[in-house]
Amino acid sequence: MKKLLRFALLAAVIGFGIFWWITTPKVWEDAALADLTGDPDKGALVFAAAGCASCHSAKGAEGEAKLALVGGREFASDFGTFYAPNISQSVEFGIGGWSFSDLANAVTFGTAPDGKHYYPAFPYTTYQNMSAADLADLYAYLKTLPAVDTPSQPHDVGFPFNIRRSLGGWKFLFAGKGWALQGDLTPEETRGRYLVEAMGHCAECHTPRNAIGGLQRDQWLAGGPNPDGKGRIPNITPHADGIGGWAVVDIVTYLNSGFTPEYDVAGGQMADVVENTKQLPPEDLNAIAAYLKRIAPVESAE
């Protein structure tokens, strides 16, 4: 009996140690971020491509008001309701006191300055592929934006999803999976992959999720139910169910104007996305189109 108890205790200690190791928040190595100063002009394009204002500006904000990153927009899900935080330059209520490494750790690893895990409503599972140089440019640009002294609204998430440490296990399962599109890509397709899979985080909406919120990578960009329960997110693969009938010029036109080949217009959250993509240079829009024509066609997800 004593041997059995000792074995059970040892197993429990080992199990706890493995759990603690798996769920420990990740951070960037200091050397990887050293000597990066960032260019705010380049950072403005990173900011647009990453869609920061689409989530973190006040609901209904337009024009210059969208640069006041006060947060507050709500995102309903099966796990609770998440509220975009204030990421303005307010030292007290925003990220004005953050270092570059604080921002890099948050954006790509979902790790807060205090070492806690962020919820994956923040799309770090795709931002994780962003380069350190782009992160430095983004940091430099964010420093030029105004401070707004409005506190962030706490998330409405119940047990057991409010246990932050357990998010490390979720990350272990679903983060750090690398590029979805592999193979011998052209420079244009490689750029498009970076814009779609990293900065643009298109899969966060256009790829269906499993029961615990992980992206179903075998149905990459195949659409699916809207997490808030209202309607569906469209398939954007080159399948007949998706945008298989769209030419490159159709995709570019849509990203630049919001108009589809059928003379429909982008609405809802996609209207915000178009507000971002139309700020990108033509070569980036063509790169996105080249990527979307290259990925595997997948039938629309149920």
DACORTA-V951516 format. One record per run of one state. SS is the DSSP state (H for helix, E for strand, L for the rest). FROM is the first residue (numbers start at 0). TO is the last residue. If there is no record, write none. Layout:
# DACORTA-V951516
SS;FROM;TO  SS;FROM;TO
This chain:
# DACORTA-V951516
L;0;0  H;1;21  L;22;28  H;29;32  L;33;38  H;39;49  L;50;50  H;51;55  L;56;61  H;62;66  L;67;72  E;73;76  L;77;78  E;79;82  L;83;98  H;99;108  L;109;109  E;110;110  L;111;115  E;116;116  L;117;122  H;123;126  L;127;130  H;131;141  L;142;154  E;155;155  L;156;162  H;163;173  L;174;185  H;186;198  L;199;201  H;202;205  E;206;206  L;207;207  E;208;208  L;209;213  E;214;214  L;215;215  H;216;218  L;219;221  E;222;224  L;225;230  E;231;232  L;233;246  H;247;256  L;257;257  E;258;258  L;259;263  E;264;264  L;265;267  H;268;276  L;277;280  H;281;293  L;294;301
